[in-house]
Structure formats: C-alpha cells, structure tokens
Amino acid sequence: MNKIIAQTTALKIIARAWPVFLRQLRPGLTEKQVVKLLYQVLRAYGFSAWAFPTIVAAGANAAEPHHVPTNRIIKTREFIKIDFGVRYKGYCTDVTRTIVLGKPSALQRKLFRIVCTAQQRAVRLLRAGIETRLIDQTARASITRAGYGKYFIHSTGHGVSQTIHARPFLSPNPRRNAILKVGDVVTIEPGIYIPDKLGIRIEDMYVVTRTGSRCLSATISITLTP
C-alpha cells in the first residue's frame, strides 16, 4: 500500500478512536493505566502494532520530552501530554496531543496558544523546495518571541515512514538540513518544557505538496480540554 494512503487511513481510524478514549480518561488513573486504556481502545479499532512506546506524561513529568510513563496519578487541571502512533500496513504514524482535565489555568491557555501559533507559522512554509532548517527556525522564532524560546528543546519535526524517525529532519542542526520534496511526510511538533513544572507539545503529520502541504492528522481534534 502507498505510504500516504496507509498513513491517512490509519489516522482517520485513530480520529474515530480518539474521542472514545477521551471519554474514558479521568483523574485518578496513573500514566501507565492511561497507556493501557489507549491501547485497549486502539485495539478495538483494529490496531495491534505500535510505532513506538507511547508517552503519557502528566504535570511536571510532561516537562520531559520523552518521558517514560510511571505510576504517577493524573490530577485535574494539569497538562497531560500524550504522544502515540500505530504501525499500519508497514508504515508509522506519530501524533501528540496535550490536554487538561478540568478548567485550564490562564498560563495553560497561554502556552497552548503559543505552541499552536508556532505550529501554524511553520506549516505555512511547508512546500517542496524549501530548506528544512527554515521550518525549524520559523517555529523556534515564534516561541522565542513569546518569551519561551529556551524551553523549546528539540527539533521541530522529522520524517515518518516505515520507521518513526526518518529523513528529512526539521532540525536546527545544519548537518541535518535538507530540501523538502513532493510526497515527504513530516511532523510539525513545537513544544514548551519548563523543568519541574509542566510541558506541552502539539504534533501533527503533513504531506508536502508542490505548493504547500496537507495535514494528515487534522481529524484528530486539537483541544485543550477533552
């Protein structure tokens, strides 16, 4: 099966499973229990292979970009970062959503807007022929202007194919700079990570076209509250 067809199909199925998962998500579950719940829901929709170990990180744990889930109990009114993907027809998917159970604080709403804006600005540059470093610079500059530049501590994105991290890389590292081509599937995933306090990341998958891009994961709702 064609890569883009496989990934698009998988993400559309995930979009149907996602609200089912959110309805069962509640305070009092541990990070590990949330991973188990997500897998149960995804299995009910036909998935049985995961692209990488799912990240569920709540509260201060979300400040770790690649946190390993623990028995920490999830509470109301804290960021819960969920980074997950499935393997479907030989190809991977990769999506991150950050949500709050309960009423978000003013700071949480502010950070959510900052990260969403950085993602949107980076996406506007996505098209065949552009250097990947410019995409990263755009997202990084957006978060820096908002006053949180030092808390964006990883690359803006990466390719997704039969492996979860594939070329091209949207990185500040000049050695990883590349030219985007038609058909490249990449993530755009800006984030803010304040040590010992909180973390937020929003990650979507896009296919590069001659004149722009198309979001493959647009049907998986991006909302601060379930």
N, CA, C and O of each residue as an XYZ file, in Angstrom:
904
protein
N       0.840     -1.196      0.000
C       0.000      0.000      0.000
C       0.874      1.245      0.000
O       1.903      1.287      0.674
N       0.466      2.251     -0.751
C       1.161      3.524     -0.784
C       1.285      4.119      0.613
O       0.355      4.045      1.415
N       2.457      4.716      0.898
C       2.708      5.265      2.237
C       1.651      6.275      2.655
O       1.096      6.168      3.749
N       1.365      7.244      1.814
C       0.441      8.313      2.192
C      -0.972      7.767      2.389
O      -1.686      8.195      3.296
N      -1.370      6.825      1.542
C      -2.697      6.211      1.711
C      -2.758      5.456      3.029
O      -3.744      5.557      3.760
N      -1.705      4.698      3.338
C      -1.683      3.918      4.584
C      -1.732      4.833      5.805
O      -2.506      4.595      6.732
N      -0.911      5.872      5.805
C      -0.881      6.774      6.959
C      -2.186      7.551      7.094
O      -2.686      7.734      8.204
N      -2.739      8.007      5.979
C      -4.007      8.737      6.026
C      -5.124      7.843      6.559
O      -5.927      8.268      7.389
N      -5.166      6.608      6.078
C      -6.189      5.666      6.535
C      -6.060      5.416      8.030
O      -7.054      5.441      8.756
N      -4.833      5.174      8.491
C      -4.614      4.911      9.923
C      -5.042      6.100     10.769
O      -5.671      5.925     11.812
N      -4.709      7.296     10.333
C      -5.028      8.493     11.118
C      -6.527      8.760     11.136
O      -7.043      9.278     12.127
N      -7.228      8.426     10.080
C      -8.687      8.582     10.078
C      -9.339      7.607     11.055
O     -10.318      7.946     11.719
N      -8.794      6.401     11.138
C      -9.319      5.428     12.111
C      -9.018      5.893     13.530
O      -9.872      5.807     14.412
N      -7.797      6.390     13.748
C      -7.440      6.927     15.061
C      -8.374      8.060     15.452
O      -8.744      8.189     16.619
N      -8.755      8.883     14.480
C      -9.656     10.001     14.767
C     -11.003      9.528     15.293
O     -11.646     10.236     16.068
N     -11.435      8.345     14.884
C     -12.687      7.795     15.420
C     -12.473      7.225     16.820
O     -13.371      7.274     17.661
N     -11.284      6.686     17.063
C     -10.991      6.088     18.369
C     -10.701      7.135     19.436
O     -10.996      6.919     20.611
N     -10.123      8.270     19.038
C      -9.656      9.271     19.990
C     -10.751      9.768     20.933
O     -10.518      9.773     22.142
N     -11.927     10.184     20.464
C     -12.951     10.644     21.401
C     -13.465      9.539     22.321
O     -13.901      9.814     23.439
N     -13.415      8.301     21.860
C     -13.803      7.171     22.717
C     -12.822      7.068     23.880
O     -13.221      6.871     25.028
N     -11.546      7.202     23.571
C     -10.518      7.198     24.616
C     -10.699      8.362     25.577
O     -10.630      8.175     26.792
N     -10.928      9.560     25.052
C     -11.058     10.743     25.907
C     -12.233     10.629     26.870
O     -12.156     11.105     28.003
N     -13.316     10.005     26.431
C     -14.486      9.859     27.309
C     -14.183      8.960     28.503
O     -14.845      9.051     29.536
N     -13.183      8.092     28.362
C     -12.841      7.174     29.459
C     -11.673      7.686     30.314
O     -11.364      7.122     31.363
N     -11.045      8.745     29.852
C      -9.912      9.307     30.581
C     -10.423     10.101     31.781
O     -11.346     10.903     31.646
N      -9.834      9.883     32.940
C     -10.320     10.550     34.151
C      -9.181     10.717     35.150
O      -8.207      9.965     35.116
N      -9.301     11.699     36.038
C      -8.318     11.841     37.120
C      -8.316     10.583     37.986
O      -9.337      9.914     38.138
N      -7.164     10.282     38.541
C      -7.041      9.104     39.393
C      -6.367      7.934     38.711
O      -5.854      7.036     39.379
N      -6.362      7.932     37.377
C      -5.610      6.911     36.653
C      -4.120      7.260     36.696
O      -3.751      8.431     36.777
N      -3.293      6.256     36.642
C      -1.854      6.506     36.544
C      -1.463      6.676     35.073
O      -2.226      6.335     34.169
N      -0.266      7.207     34.855
C       0.219      7.337     33.477
C       0.227      5.975     32.779
O      -0.177      5.867     31.621
N       0.685      4.945     33.479
C       0.719      3.608     32.878
C      -0.684      3.109     32.559
O      -0.888      2.454     31.537
N      -1.650      3.410     33.417
C      -3.020      2.979     33.168
C      -3.616      3.701     31.951
O      -4.424      3.132     31.217
N      -3.209      4.948     31.750
C      -3.683      5.696     30.578
C      -3.129      5.066     29.302
O      -3.846      4.959     28.306
N      -1.877      4.654     29.319
C      -1.299      3.954     28.165
C      -2.099      2.683     27.880
O      -2.447      2.405     26.732
N      -2.382      1.927     28.917
C      -3.140      0.684     28.759
C      -4.526      0.964     28.193
O      -5.001      0.243     27.316
N      -5.171      2.009     28.696
C      -6.501      2.385     28.207
C      -6.451      2.753     26.728
O      -7.301      2.319     25.950
N      -5.459      3.550     26.340
C      -5.343      3.953     24.941
C      -5.139      2.734     24.049
O      -5.746      2.642     22.982
N      -4.298      1.805     24.469
C      -4.065      0.599     23.678
C      -5.340     -0.232     23.558
O      -5.626     -0.776     22.491
N      -6.105     -0.335     24.640
C      -7.358     -1.090     24.593
C      -8.315     -0.502     23.559
O      -8.947     -1.227     22.790
N      -8.407      0.822     23.557
C      -9.306      1.481     22.607
C      -8.805      1.288     21.181
O      -9.591      0.962     20.291
N      -7.511      1.484     20.953
C      -6.968      1.339     19.610
C      -7.104     -0.098     19.102
O      -7.354     -0.316     17.916
N      -6.941     -1.067     19.984
C      -7.132     -2.466     19.577
C      -8.574     -2.715     19.142
O      -8.829     -3.472     18.205
N      -9.509     -2.072     19.831
C     -10.924     -2.229     19.474
C     -11.202     -1.694     18.076
O     -12.183     -2.083     17.442
N     -10.342     -0.805     17.597
C     -10.496     -0.250     16.252
C      -9.590     -0.938     15.237
O      -9.459     -0.479     14.102
N      -8.971     -2.033     15.645
C      -8.255     -2.872     14.695
C      -6.747     -2.766     14.698
O      -6.088     -3.443     13.909
N      -6.178     -1.938     15.560
C      -4.721     -1.798     15.596
C      -4.106     -2.794     16.578
O      -4.683     -3.094     17.623
N      -2.939     -3.293     16.224
C      -2.260     -4.234     17.126
C      -0.754     -4.008     17.191
O      -0.052     -4.708     17.921
N      -0.257     -3.040     16.436
C       1.184     -2.757     16.429
C       1.403     -1.271     16.653
O       0.734     -0.430     16.052
N       2.348     -0.963     17.525
C       2.604      0.426     17.888
C       3.893      0.898     17.243
O       4.863      0.146     17.157
N       3.903      2.129     16.795
C       5.071      2.669     16.098
C       6.237      2.913     17.040
O       7.393      2.888     16.618
N       5.943      3.150     18.317
C       6.959      3.420     19.338
C       6.254      3.347     20.685
O       5.024      3.384     20.723
N       6.987      3.244     21.797
C       6.342      3.209     23.115
C       5.598      4.521     23.388
O       6.183      5.601     23.313
N       4.323      4.416     23.700
C       3.504      5.603     23.935
C       4.014      6.401     25.128
O       4.411      5.840     26.149
N       3.996      7.722     24.976
C       4.365      8.628     26.063
C       3.085      9.201     26.668
O       2.285      9.818     25.966
N       2.898      8.998     27.954
C       1.876      9.712     28.723
C       2.612     10.372     29.873
O       3.229      9.698     30.698
N       2.544     11.696     29.923
C       3.303     12.453     30.923
C       2.406     13.535     31.499
O       1.888     14.374     30.763
N       2.223     13.518     32.799
C       1.313     14.468     33.442
C       2.067     15.383     34.396
O       3.065     14.989     35.000
N       1.568     16.623     34.521
C       2.160     17.566     35.455
C       3.618     17.830     35.147
O       3.985     18.072     33.997
N       4.451     17.782     36.177
C       5.882     18.052     35.998
C       6.555     17.023     35.095
O       7.566     17.327     34.464
N       6.012     15.815     35.026
C       6.595     14.796     34.150
C       6.531     15.199     32.678
O       7.354     14.761     31.874
N       5.553     16.033     32.330
C       5.397     16.462     30.937
C       6.539     17.375     30.498
O       6.691     17.645     29.306
N       7.339     17.851     31.446
C       8.499     18.679     31.098
C       9.612     17.850     30.477
O      10.573     18.410     29.949
N       9.501     16.531     30.530
C      10.455     15.644     29.880
C       9.907     15.288     28.499
O       8.875     14.624     28.409
N      10.569     15.711     27.428
C      10.028     15.447     26.080
C       9.735     13.976     25.806
O       8.748     13.658     25.143
N      10.587     13.067     26.310
C      10.410     11.642     26.033
C      10.261     10.855     27.340
O      10.940      9.853     27.565
N       9.379     11.328     28.167
C       9.118     10.714     29.467
C       8.621      9.274     29.313
O       7.836      8.967     28.416
N       9.089      8.407     30.197
C       8.602      7.031     30.262
C       7.484      6.978     31.303
O       7.712      7.345     32.456
N       6.283      6.532     30.928
C       5.150      6.540     31.866
C       5.448      5.804     33.171
O       6.146      4.790     33.192
N       4.898      6.345     34.253
C       5.116      5.807     35.594
C       3.770      5.554     36.272
O       2.715      5.613     35.641
N       3.834      5.275     37.551
C       2.616      5.091     38.349
C       2.121      6.400     38.956
O       1.286      6.393     39.861
N       2.630      7.508     38.464
C       2.131      8.801     38.932
C       0.658      8.953     38.567
O       0.250      8.664     37.442
N      -0.127      9.406     39.529
C      -1.568      9.571     39.322
C      -1.857     10.902     38.634
O      -1.310     11.941     39.004
N      -2.723     10.853     37.630
C      -3.123     12.049     36.897
C      -4.143     12.837     37.706
O      -5.068     12.272     38.290
N      -3.958     14.149     37.727
C      -4.825     15.025     38.509
C      -5.582     15.975     37.588
O      -5.241     16.123     36.414
N      -6.604     16.610     38.129
C      -7.314     17.639     37.376
C      -6.427     18.877     37.231
O      -5.533     19.131     38.039
N      -6.706     19.628     36.180
C      -6.100     20.932     35.951
C      -4.577     20.878     35.798
O      -3.874     21.794     36.226
N      -4.077     19.817     35.194
C      -2.662     19.760     34.856
C      -2.519     19.289     33.416
O      -3.387     18.585     32.899
N      -1.425     19.676     32.769
C      -1.171     19.215     31.416
C      -0.957     17.704     31.410
O      -0.253     17.159     32.260
N      -1.574     17.041     30.440
C      -1.325     15.625     30.182
C      -0.879     15.520     28.730
O      -1.668     15.752     27.813
N       0.365     15.175     28.528
C       0.938     15.068     27.189
C       0.887     13.612     26.737
O       1.407     12.725     27.414
N       0.257     13.375     25.588
C       0.084     12.015     25.080
C       0.649     11.947     23.670
O       0.104     12.552     22.746
N       1.733     11.216     23.508
C       2.435     11.075     22.228
C       2.348      9.611     21.827
O       2.881      8.745     22.522
N       1.679      9.324     20.713
C       1.431      7.933     20.356
C       1.397      7.758     18.839
O       1.271      8.726     18.089
N       1.511      6.520     18.411
C       1.426      6.209     16.992
C       1.240      4.721     16.788
O       1.618      3.908     17.632
N       0.660      4.382     15.666
C       0.458      2.974     15.324
C       1.276      2.640     14.078
O       1.718      3.522     13.342
N       1.459      1.353     13.869
C       2.060      0.858     12.634
C       0.949      0.188     11.828
O       0.278     -0.728     12.305
N       0.769      0.667     10.588
C      -0.349      0.188      9.772
C       0.142     -0.058      8.352
O       0.685      0.840      7.709
N      -0.054     -1.284      7.867
C       0.379     -1.664      6.517
C       1.865     -1.356      6.304
O       2.290     -1.029      5.196
N       2.639     -1.467      7.376
C       4.081     -1.276      7.276
C       4.565      0.137      7.508
O       5.771      0.385      7.500
N       3.635      1.088      7.718
C       4.020      2.487      7.881
C       3.598      3.014      9.258
O       2.640      2.535      9.864
N       4.349      4.017      9.727
C       4.132      4.554     11.065
C       3.312      5.833     11.044
O       3.259      6.543     10.040
N       2.673      6.111     12.176
C       2.044      7.407     12.423
C       2.585      7.954     13.739
O       3.094      7.205     14.573
N       2.469      9.266     13.914
C       3.046      9.916     15.095
C       2.269     11.202     15.377
O       2.311     12.147     14.589
N       1.569     11.228     16.496
C       0.734     12.373     16.869
C       0.910     12.653     18.358
O       1.037     11.723     19.154
N       0.919     13.928     18.735
C       0.927     14.299     20.149
C      -0.211     15.284     20.412
O      -0.430     16.234     19.661
N      -0.925     15.021     21.505
C      -1.939     15.945     21.986
C      -1.678     16.233     23.460
O      -1.309     15.334     24.216
N      -1.868     17.477     23.867
C      -1.737     17.865     25.270
C      -3.081     18.407     25.721
O      -3.624     19.324     25.105
N      -3.617     17.844     26.794
C      -4.952     18.204     27.258
C      -4.942     18.480     28.756
O      -3.962     18.222     29.454
N      -6.054     19.009     29.218
C      -6.258     19.285     30.641
C      -7.626     18.726     31.036
O      -8.622     18.987     30.361
N      -7.675     17.966     32.116
C      -8.944     17.503     32.667
C      -9.407     18.540     33.683
O      -8.787     18.703     34.733
N     -10.474     19.226     33.378
C     -10.921     20.317     34.240
C     -10.674     21.654     33.564
O     -10.369     21.710     32.372
N     -10.805     22.715     34.318
C     -10.672     24.069     33.768
C      -9.203     24.450     33.651
O      -8.488     24.440     34.653
N      -8.731     24.787     32.441
C      -7.329     25.174     32.280
C      -7.043     26.505     32.965
O      -7.917     27.367     33.066
N      -5.819     26.656     33.427
C      -5.388     27.933     34.009
C      -5.090     28.930     32.896
O      -5.006     28.567     31.723
N      -4.934     30.186     33.282
C      -4.580     31.211     32.301
C      -3.238     30.894     31.645
O      -3.077     31.090     30.440
N      -2.268     30.402     32.431
C      -0.963     30.053     31.877
C      -1.088     28.903     30.883
O      -0.467     28.934     29.820
N      -1.877     27.901     31.213
C      -2.050     26.771     30.300
C      -2.669     27.223     28.980
O      -2.228     26.803     27.910
N      -3.680     28.069     29.055
C      -4.298     28.579     27.824
C      -3.287     29.391     27.006
O      -3.256     29.302     25.779
N      -2.460     30.183     27.702
C      -1.450     30.993     27.017
C      -0.441     30.105     26.294
O      -0.145     30.329     25.121
N       0.087     29.101     26.987
C       1.085     28.222     26.383
C       0.490     27.430     25.227
O       1.163     27.198     24.223
N      -0.756     27.019     25.360
C      -1.434     26.292     24.292
C      -1.498     27.158     23.033
O      -1.219     26.684     21.932
N      -1.866     28.422     23.203
C      -1.947     29.337     22.062
C      -0.569     29.557     21.437
O      -0.438     29.600     20.214
N       0.449     29.694     22.271
C       1.807     29.926     21.759
C       2.277     28.757     20.903
O       2.825     28.951     19.818
N       2.059     27.543     21.400
C       2.509     26.358     20.665
C       1.689     26.175     19.389
O       2.247     25.842     18.343
N       0.384     26.385     19.459
C      -0.457     26.297     18.255
C      -0.011     27.305     17.201
O       0.060     26.980     16.016
N       0.289     28.527     17.632
C       0.728     29.567     16.697
C       2.049     29.204     16.048
O       2.226     29.402     14.846
N       2.986     28.672     16.836
C       4.279     28.257     16.285
C       4.090     27.162     15.241
O       4.735     27.177     14.192
N       3.213     26.224     15.531
C       2.956     25.154     14.572
C       2.357     25.719     13.277
O       2.783     25.354     12.182
N       1.382     26.596     13.409
C       0.726     27.169     12.229
C       1.705     27.966     11.373
O       1.658     27.893     10.145
N       2.590     28.722     12.012
C       3.562     29.509     11.261
C       4.553     28.617     10.517
O       4.943     28.919      9.390
N       4.953     27.527     11.147
C       5.858     26.598     10.476
C       5.164     25.926      9.300
O       5.764     25.748      8.239
N       3.908     25.554      9.484
C       3.164     24.862      8.430
C       3.001     25.754      7.196
O       3.001     25.259      6.069
N       2.864     27.045      7.403
C       2.697     27.954      6.263
C       3.884     27.910      5.306
O       3.738     28.219      4.123
N       5.059     27.530      5.809
C       6.252     27.466      4.961
C       6.417     26.109      4.281
O       7.211     25.976      3.350
N       5.680     25.111      4.734
C       5.856     23.766      4.192
C       5.496     23.720      2.706
O       4.373     24.044      2.319
N       6.449     23.319      1.893
C       6.207     23.109      0.471
C       7.477     22.504     -0.130
O       8.556     22.598      0.454
N       7.341     21.905     -1.260
C       8.503     21.333     -1.932
C       9.493     22.431     -2.292
O       9.105     23.512     -2.736
N      10.779     22.142     -2.095
C      11.837     23.064     -2.472
C      12.361     23.919     -1.346
O      13.368     24.605     -1.517
N      11.700     23.900     -0.182
C      12.166     24.732      0.929
C      13.131     23.948      1.804
O      13.013     22.729      1.931
N      14.088     24.648      2.408
C      15.045     24.010      3.305
C      14.381     23.706      4.647
O      13.622     24.518      5.178
N      14.675     22.547      5.174
C      14.047     22.136      6.430
C      14.465     23.031      7.597
O      13.693     23.220      8.537
N      15.671     23.578      7.542
C      16.131     24.436      8.642
C      15.255     25.675      8.777
O      15.105     26.211      9.875
N      14.674     26.135      7.667
C      13.832     27.326      7.718
C      12.514     27.042      8.445
O      11.960     27.918      9.109
N      12.026     25.822      8.313
C      10.813     25.433      9.038
C      11.091     25.456     10.540
O      10.306     25.985     11.328
N      12.231     24.868     10.915
C      12.605     24.854     12.329
C      12.817     26.265     12.854
O      12.357     26.600     13.946
N      13.505     27.085     12.087
C      13.772     28.455     12.530
C      12.481     29.234     12.742
O      12.383     30.035     13.672
N      11.500     29.005     11.892
C      10.232     29.728     11.999
C       9.485     29.353     13.269
O       9.003     30.229     13.988
N       9.385     28.064     13.551
C       8.708     27.635     14.778
C       9.455     28.123     16.011
O       8.844     28.564     16.985
N      10.789     28.041     15.960
C      11.614     28.438     17.103
C      11.511     29.943     17.354
O      11.440     30.381     18.502
N      11.505     30.728     16.283
C      11.410     32.181     16.417
C      10.054     32.586     16.995
O       9.965     33.532     17.777
N       9.010     31.872     16.611
C       7.672     32.179     17.112
C       7.598     31.988     18.626
O       7.051     32.830     19.340
N       8.149     30.883     19.106
C       8.132     30.614     20.545
C       9.082     31.560     21.275
O       8.801     31.972     22.401
N      10.195     31.903     20.650
C      11.139     32.844     21.261
C      10.508     34.215     21.435
O      10.659     34.842     22.483
N       9.804     34.681     20.415
C       9.152     35.993     20.512
C       8.117     36.025     21.630
O       7.846     37.080     22.202
N       7.548     34.883     21.933
C       6.563     34.800     23.009
C       7.224     34.701     24.381
O       6.535     34.706     25.401
N       8.558     34.612     24.416
C       9.286     34.601     25.681
C       9.644     33.232     26.215
O      10.083     33.117     27.359
N       9.466     32.170     25.402
C       9.707     30.815     25.903
C      10.712     30.043     25.055
O      10.723     28.812     25.065
N      11.552     30.764     24.323
C      12.478     30.112     23.412
C      13.397     29.091     24.063
O      13.674     28.043     23.479
N      13.871     29.388     25.268
C      14.811     28.460     25.921
C      14.143     27.163     26.364
O      14.814     26.203     26.741
N      12.815     27.147     26.313
C      12.080     25.947     26.736
C      11.646     25.076     25.566
O      10.965     24.069     25.763
N      12.036     25.456     24.341
C      11.782     24.607     23.180
C      13.079     23.865     22.906
O      14.005     24.439     22.332
N      13.165     22.596     23.305
C      14.450     21.925     23.437
C      14.634     20.733     22.497
O      15.503     19.894     22.732
N      13.843     20.650     21.458
C      14.050     19.588     20.478
C      13.759     20.123     19.083
O      13.358     21.276     18.927
N      13.958     19.298     18.087
C      13.717     19.706     16.702
C      12.228     19.925     16.448
O      11.375     19.425     17.182
N      11.939     20.674     15.409
C      10.549     20.982     15.073
C       9.832     19.785     14.452
O       8.606     19.697     14.517
N      10.573     18.879     13.859
C       9.892     17.732     13.261
C      10.847     16.764     12.597
O      12.066     16.932     12.643
N      10.266     15.744     11.977
C      11.036     14.687     11.329
C      10.146     13.961     10.328
O       8.920     14.049     10.382
N      10.782     13.254      9.428
C      10.032     12.426      8.506
C       9.448     11.208      9.213
O       9.962     10.761     10.239
N       8.363     10.680      8.644
C       7.725      9.474      9.175
C       7.453      8.542      8.007
O       6.781      8.917      7.046
N       7.977      7.327      8.094
C       7.792      6.370      7.011
C       7.649      4.968      7.610
O       6.806      4.749      8.480
N       8.455      4.037      7.156
C       8.430      2.697      7.736
C       9.133      2.674      9.088
O       8.978      1.730      9.862
N       9.905      3.719      9.366
C      10.461      3.946     10.698
C       9.877      5.241     11.241
O       9.441      6.099     10.474
N       9.866      5.382     12.551
C       9.194      6.526     13.159
C       9.982      7.812     12.998
O       9.395      8.892     12.925
N      11.310      7.714     12.942
C      12.144      8.883     12.681
C      12.906      8.633     11.389
O      13.850      7.845     11.342
N      12.474      9.322     10.345
C      13.073      9.144      9.028
C      13.468     10.500      8.462
O      13.045     11.530      8.988
N      14.255     10.523      7.421
C      14.552     11.767      6.727
C      13.300     12.259      6.021
O      12.471     11.451      5.602
N      13.152     13.559      5.883
C      14.047     14.644      6.297
C      13.817     15.045      7.748
O      12.742     14.810      8.299
N      14.830     15.653      8.366
C      14.719     16.151      9.727
C      14.584     17.668      9.708
O      15.347     18.358      9.031
N      13.614     18.182     10.448
C      13.388     19.627     10.544
C      14.074     20.088     11.818
O      13.443     20.221     12.867
N      15.360     20.326     11.713
C      16.238     20.455     12.868
C      17.063     21.735     12.785
O      17.309     22.248     11.693
N      17.500     22.260     13.959
C      18.424     23.396     13.938
C      19.848     22.992     13.588
O      20.698     23.851     13.351
N      20.115     21.690     13.553
C      21.457     21.186     13.231
C      21.718     21.363     11.726
O      21.038     20.733     10.917
N      22.672     22.192     11.340
C      22.919     22.440      9.905
C      23.280     21.180      9.137
O      23.046     21.112      7.930
N      23.843     20.183      9.803
C      24.217     18.943      9.125
C      22.995     18.116      8.743
O      23.086     17.203      7.922
N      21.845     18.441      9.346
C      20.619     17.716      9.019
C      19.719     18.499      8.065
O      18.602     18.073      7.770
N      20.204     19.636      7.589
C      19.399     20.432      6.676
C      19.170     19.665      5.370
O      20.068     18.988      4.869
N      17.953     19.782      4.828
C      17.600     19.092      3.585
C      16.584     19.937      2.828
O      16.064     20.924      3.349
N      16.314     19.540      1.608
C      15.309     20.212      0.787
C      14.061     19.333      0.741
O      14.141     18.159      0.380
N      12.914     19.897      1.104
C      11.681     19.129      1.083
C      11.283     18.780     -0.342
O      11.453     19.574     -1.268
N      10.741     17.556     -0.498
C      10.302     17.074     -1.799
C       8.809     16.744     -1.759
O       8.254     16.470     -0.694
N       8.176     16.772     -2.913
C       6.774     16.365     -3.012
C       6.640     14.930     -2.505
O       7.390     14.046     -2.917
N       5.693     14.711     -1.621
C       5.457     13.376     -1.081
C       6.126     13.100      0.241
O       5.828     12.092      0.881
N       7.032     13.978      0.675
C       7.616     13.811      2.007
C       6.494     13.906      3.050
O       5.625     14.772      2.959
N       6.525     13.018      4.025
C       5.589     13.087      5.154
C       6.399     13.441      6.389
O       7.323     12.719      6.765
N       6.050     14.552      7.015
C       6.826     15.057      8.149
C       5.902     15.436      9.297
O       4.713     15.687      9.103
N       6.470     15.471     10.491
C       5.750     16.011     11.644
C       6.132     17.472     11.837
O       7.233     17.899     11.486
N       5.204     18.220     12.399
C       5.497     19.563     12.914
C       5.071     19.523     14.370
O       3.884     19.374     14.660
N       6.028     19.655     15.302
C       5.747     19.375     16.701
C       6.462     20.330     17.662
O       7.312     19.894     18.438
N       6.137     21.606     17.623
C       6.743     22.523     18.596
C       6.285     22.199     20.015
O       5.225     21.607     20.217
N       7.088     22.590     20.981
C       6.732     22.331     22.371
C       7.414     23.301     23.314
O       8.366     23.989     22.947
N       6.913     23.340     24.526
C       7.492     24.143     25.609
C       7.602     23.236     26.825
O       6.633     22.577     27.204
N       8.792     23.203     27.441
C       9.064     22.304     28.561
C       9.743     23.091     29.674
O      10.920     23.435     29.568
N       9.010     23.371     30.727
C       9.536     24.130     31.859
C       9.893     23.128     32.962
O       9.000     22.509     33.541
N      11.176     22.964     33.255
C      11.619     21.918     34.178
C      10.890     21.950     35.517
O      10.688     23.007     36.115
N      10.500     20.755     35.969
C       9.852     20.546     37.269
C       8.478     21.209     37.372
O       7.907     21.291     38.459
N       7.945     21.681     36.240
C       6.642     22.343     36.284
C       5.647     21.735     35.297
O       4.623     21.189     35.707
N       5.939     21.826     34.019
C       4.968     21.393     33.023
C       5.617     21.244     31.663
O       6.762     21.644     31.453
N       4.872     20.667     30.751
C       5.316     20.558     29.369
C       4.126     20.440     28.454
O       3.086     19.899     28.830
N       4.284     20.956     27.236
C       3.220     20.879     26.235
C       3.842     20.674     24.864
O       4.836     21.314     24.519
N       3.247     19.773     24.085
C       3.658     19.566     22.700
C       2.403     19.292     21.879
O       1.489     18.598     22.325
N       2.378     19.851     20.674
C       1.320     19.549     19.725
C       2.002     19.066     18.460
O       2.836     19.767     17.887
N       1.646     17.866     18.025
C       2.325     17.247     16.886
C       1.309     16.721     15.884
O       0.385     15.986     16.233
N       1.503     17.114     14.632
C       0.671     16.626     13.543
C       1.541     16.167     12.393
O       2.716     16.523     12.306
N       0.952     15.368     11.505
C       1.651     14.855     10.338
C       1.146     15.561      9.083
O      -0.053     15.780      8.916
N       2.087     15.913      8.205
C       1.766     16.634      6.973
C       2.453     15.964      5.791
O       3.568     15.458      5.916
N       1.787     15.964      4.655
C       2.420     15.536      3.416
C       2.745     16.790      2.608
O       1.906     17.679      2.458
N       3.960     16.850      2.095
C       4.438     18.013      1.350
C       3.943     17.944     -0.097
O       4.016     16.900     -0.746
N       3.439     19.084     -0.588
C       2.997     19.192     -1.979
C       3.835     20.260     -2.692
O       4.697     20.893     -2.082
N       3.573     20.450     -3.980
C       4.332     21.452     -4.739
C       4.089     22.866     -4.219
O       4.993     23.701     -4.220
N       2.882     23.122     -3.784
C       2.510     24.489     -3.396
C       2.294     24.665     -1.899
O       2.033     25.781     -1.448
N       2.394     23.604     -1.127
C       2.148     23.726      0.305
C       2.201     22.369      0.979
O       3.159     21.614      0.814
N       1.157     22.067      1.744
C       1.109     20.792      2.453
C      -0.336     20.453      2.770
O      -1.233     21.288      2.652
N      -0.540     19.205      3.174
C      -1.862     18.759      3.607
C      -1.699     18.040      4.939
O      -0.842     17.167      5.080
N      -2.524     18.410      5.917
C      -2.437     17.783      7.229
C      -3.143     16.430      7.197
O      -4.332     16.349      6.886
N      -2.412     15.381      7.516
C      -2.976     14.035      7.522
C      -3.722     13.726      8.811
O      -4.582     12.846      8.839
N      -3.396     14.446      9.876
C      -3.974     14.155     11.196
C      -4.979     15.204     11.632
O      -5.291     15.307     12.818
N      -5.490     15.984     10.690
C      -6.375     17.100     11.041
C      -7.663     16.652     11.713
O      -8.276     17.421     12.454
N      -8.080     15.410     11.460
C      -9.343     14.946     12.035
C      -9.218     14.508     13.493
O     -10.223     14.207     14.137
N      -7.988     14.470     14.016
C      -7.792     14.166     15.448
C      -7.811     15.474     16.197
O      -6.871     16.262     16.101
N      -8.857     15.711     16.930
C      -9.137     17.043     17.479
C      -7.983     17.599     18.312
O      -7.388     16.897     19.129
N      -7.683     18.883     18.083
C      -6.689     19.589     18.883
C      -7.452     20.533     19.808
O      -7.815     21.637     19.403
N      -7.694     20.114     21.027
C      -8.401     20.937     22.002
C      -7.691     20.833     23.337
O      -7.071     19.814     23.642
N      -7.780     21.876     24.123
C      -7.104     21.870     25.414
C      -7.848     20.996     26.424
O      -7.235     20.422     27.324
N      -9.153     20.900     26.274
C      -9.948     20.037     27.154
C     -10.654     18.982     26.324
O     -11.031     19.257     25.185
N     -10.845     17.786     26.858
C     -11.497     16.709     26.088
C     -12.916     17.094     25.664
O     -13.601     16.306     25.013
